[in-house]
Amino acid sequence: MNTYAVIESGGKQYKVEKGTSLLVDRLSAKQGDKVALRPVMFRDKEVVAGAKELEKVKVEATVTEHLRGEKIKVFKYKPKKGYRRRAGHRSELTKLEVTEVKLLTRKPAAAKEEKPAEAKPEKAAAEKKPAAAKKPAEKKPAAKKETAKKPAAKKAPAKKAAAKASSKKPAAKAKAKKAKPAAKKDSDDGS
């Protein structure tokens, strides 16, 4: 049985075995760097597809080269309208050579950065002093933000009141217009 894995890179999935070379979307790694690929499935004697089990799968590849894909020509055309658009596109790609596909017995340890023991106490003492000084300063801007919100809430009812006042004016004008023609009719009937 062949040992293989299905990996995900750039939103696409690829089936890889040891020694496989594949083209994926451009990766930020330099030429010759080793890259760990994210497995989606692994098959040896059994199929491994669970998230916890996939943490034990190791798929590693080296960056062989960075290159560009074939030019894709795009042409848009609408008949009888004089609409023509022409464009081209070349994808940025990375060629990978798979060096290792295997299932480990346990999850690999996360990489930790080691710092000198002398630097830790100095940093801890330096961090405590500014932290105490920053706390009162943090309270003041928070109080300003709350006061800034209150006037904004008061402005909204004022706009509604203005809208109500403006809605009354046209109604009063309409009543006045209706009253004037009626007065003219009364005077015409009376003469």
N, C-alpha and C positions, 0 to 999 in steps of 0.2 A: 504494500500500500504506500502511496505517496503521501508525504507530510506536506501540507500546504496551509496557507492562511489567506483569509480575505481581509485586506486592510482598507482603511479610509484615508484619503488625502485630497483636500480641496473639494470636498463635497461629492467625490466620486469613489467608487469601490473597485479594487483590483485584486485578482487572484494571484498570489505570489508563492513561489517555492525558492529554495536556496539556489542562488545562481541566476535567478530571473532578472532581466533588465526591463525597466518600464519608464514611460514618460508620464510625468505628473505636472500639474500647474506649478509655476515657479515657487521654489522654497527659498527662504532667506539664508540658508546655510551656504558656506563657501565650497568650492570644488575640492574634493578629497575628504570633507568632513563626514563623520558618521551621524546618521539620523535614525531616531527611534520612530517607527511607524505605529499608528494606533490600530490594533487588530479588532475586527468585528466578529470574526469566526476563526476557529482553528480546527484542523482535522489531522489526527494521527491514527490511533486505533479507535478512538472515539471522537465524536464531534463536541467541541467546547464552544458554547455561545452565550453562557451566562456572564453577567457583568463581573461578579466576584472571581470567577474562574479565568476570565480574560485578562485580569490583572497579572496573572502568572505567565501569560504568553509573551515571549520576547521576539519582536520582528525588527531587525536592524538592517540598514542599508547604507551604502556610501554614495556620495554625490559624485557621479562620473563627469558630468558637464552641464552647463547651462546653454540652452539654445532656443531658437524661435521656430515655431511651427510653420506650415505652409500658409501662403497668403490665401485668404478667403475673400472673394469678391462679392460685394453686395450691390445690387442694382435695383432701384425702385422706379417704377414707370406707371403712369396713368394715361391711357390712350385719350387722344383728342383734347387734352388739357395742357399740354406743354410741360408736364411735370416729369423730370428725370433727375434722379440722385444716384451718384456713384460713390462708393466707399470701399475701403479695403481694411483687412484686419489680419495681424499675425500674432498668435498666442505666445506668451513667454512661458517656456517649459524648462523642466529640470529632468535630466536622465539619471535614474537611480539604478544601482546594482545591489540586489538583495544578498547580504552576506550570512544572515543567520535567521532561522525560523525554528523556534523550539519552545516547549512547555517546561517551565521551571517547576521545581518542587514547592517553592513558596514565593510569595510576592517580593519583588526586589525592593531593597531599602531606598528611601528617598534620599537624594543628594543633599548634604548639609554643608554649609559654609563654616569653616573653622576660624575662630577669632582668637587672637592672643589673650591669655588669662589676665595680663596686666591692663589691657585696655578696658575690660569689662567694669572693674570697680570705678575707674575714672568717669566713664560714661554714665554709670548709674548715679554717681554723686552729682554730675553736671545736669542730668535730666531731672532730678528731684527739685533743685533750686528753681529753674525756670517754670516748672509745672506749677509750683505754689504761687509764683508771681502771675501766671496766666489766668488762674481761676477768677479773680475779681474782674479782670478785664473782659472775660467772656460773659459775665452776667450783665454788664452795661449794654452791649449791643443787643442782647436779647430783649431787654426792656424797651429799647428804641423801636424795635420791630413791632412789638405789641401796640405801642402808641401810634405807629404809622398805619396800622390796620383799622383803628377805630375811626379816624376821620373819613376814610374811604367808605365805610359803612354808612356814615351820616350823609354823604353826598348822594347816595342812591335814592333815599326818600325825597330829597330836594328836587331831583329830576322828575320824579313822579308827580310832585306837586305842581311843577311847571307844566307838565304835560296835561294835568287836569285843568289848570287855568287856561291853557291855550285851547283846550277842547270846549270850554264854556264860551269863548269869544265868538266862534263861528255860529254857534247856536243863537246867540243874542242878535247877531247881524241878520241871520235868517228870519228871525221874528220881526225885526224892524222892516225888512224888505216886504214881508207878507202884509204888514200893517199899512204901509204906504199905498200899495195898489188898492187895498180895500177902501182906503179913505178917498181915493180918486173915484172909485165906483159910486160911493155914497154921494159925492158931489155931483157926478153925472146924473144920477137918478133923481136927485133933488131939483135940478134945474129945468 
